[in-house]
C-alpha cells in the first residue's frame, strides 16, 4: 500500500494518509504530492486520517501550510477522522481549530455540495 492515495471526485481532491505515524519524512513526501495537485488547480482538498494514529509537528506544519495555500486561492482543507487525536499536538496547540473537521469523507464531500444546493433553492 502506498503511503498516500490521491483521487479526484466532482472536482475535489481526496487524499488518504495510509501510514500509522505521519512524521517528518512523510510530511515532505505529502507536501510534494499536494503542491503538485494545487498547481493543477485543485484548491478544495479533503484529507482522510482514518488509517493514521499519530501526526508529529512537522506533518501538522505541512497541513497548516497547505491550508494557508488553498485558502489564499479561495479553496478549503477539510480533515476527516480526528477522534484519534483528542490528546495530540493538534489539540494541545489549538491548531485543530483552523480546520473544518468531519467524521467521514462522504460527510466532508457533502459539505461542499450543500452550500451550492442551498443557493439554488
C-alpha positions in Angstrom: 0.0 0.0 0.0 1.2 3.5 -0.8 1.8 6.0 2.0 -0.8 8.3 0.3 -3.6 7.8 -2.0 -5.0 10.6 -4.2 -8.2 10.6 -6.1 -10.5 13.2 -7.6 -14.2 13.3 -7.2 -16.5 16.0 -8.6 -13.5 18.4 -9.0 -12.3 17.9 -5.4 -9.0 16.3 -4.3 -9.5 13.5 -1.7 -6.3 12.2 -0.1 -5.8 9.3 2.3 -2.9 9.1 4.7 -2.1 5.4 4.9 0.7 5.4 7.5 0.4 4.7 11.2 2.7 7.5 12.1 3.0 10.6 10.0 6.3 12.3 10.8 8.9 14.4 9.1 9.7 12.1 6.2 6.0 11.6 5.4 5.4 15.3 5.7 8.0 16.0 2.9 6.5 13.4 0.6 2.9 14.5 1.3 3.7 18.2 0.8 5.2 17.5 -2.6 2.2 15.5 -3.8 -0.3 18.1 -2.6 1.7 21.0 -4.0 1.6 19.3 -7.4 -2.2 18.9 -7.1 -2.6 22.6 -6.1 -0.5 23.6 -9.2 -3.0 21.6 -11.3 -5.9 23.7 -9.9 -7.2 21.6 -7.0 -7.9 24.1 -4.2 -10.6 22.1 -2.3 -8.9 19.2 -0.5 -10.2 16.5 1.8 -7.6 14.7 3.9 -8.5 11.4 5.5 -6.6 10.4 8.5 -8.6 7.2 9.1 -5.5 5.0 8.9 -3.2 7.3 10.8 -2.8 7.1 14.6 -0.1 9.8 15.1 0.9 13.0 13.4 4.0 14.9 14.5 4.7 18.7 14.5 6.3 18.5 11.0 3.2 16.9 9.5 1.0 19.4 11.3 3.1 22.2 9.9 2.6 20.8 6.4 -1.2 20.7 7.0 -1.2 24.3 8.1 0.9 25.4 5.0 -1.5 23.6 2.7 -4.5 25.1 4.5 -3.0 28.6 4.0 -2.1 28.0 0.4 -5.6 26.8 -0.6 -7.3 29.5 1.5 -5.5 32.2 -0.5 -6.8 30.6 -3.7 -10.4 30.6 -2.5 -10.3 26.9 -1.5 -10.5 24.9 1.7 -9.0 22.0 3.5 -11.2 19.5 5.4 -9.8 16.8 7.7 -11.5 13.5 8.3 -11.4 11.3 11.4 -9.8 13.3 14.1 -11.1 11.3 17.0 -7.7 9.5 17.3 -6.1 12.8 18.0 -8.0 14.1 21.1 -4.8 14.4 23.2 -2.4 15.1 20.3 -0.3 18.1 19.4 -3.2 19.2 17.1 -5.4 19.7 20.1 -2.8 20.8 22.6 -1.6 23.6 20.4 -5.1 24.6 19.3 -4.1 24.0 15.6 -7.2 21.8 15.2 -9.4 24.8 15.4 -8.4 26.2 12.0 -9.5 23.1 10.1 -13.0 22.0 9.0 -13.4 18.6 10.6 -15.7 15.7 9.6 -16.3 12.1 10.6 -16.2 10.7 7.0 -15.0 11.5 3.5 -18.7 11.3 2.4 -19.7 13.9 5.0 -16.8 16.2 4.0 -17.6 15.9 0.3 -21.3 16.6 1.0 -20.3 19.8 2.8 -19.0 21.2 -0.5 -22.2 20.4 -2.3 -24.7 21.5 0.3 -24.0 25.3 0.1 -24.5 25.2 -3.7 -27.8 23.4 -3.3 -29.0 26.0 -0.8 -28.2 28.8 -3.3 -30.3 27.1 -6.0 -33.4 26.8 -3.7 
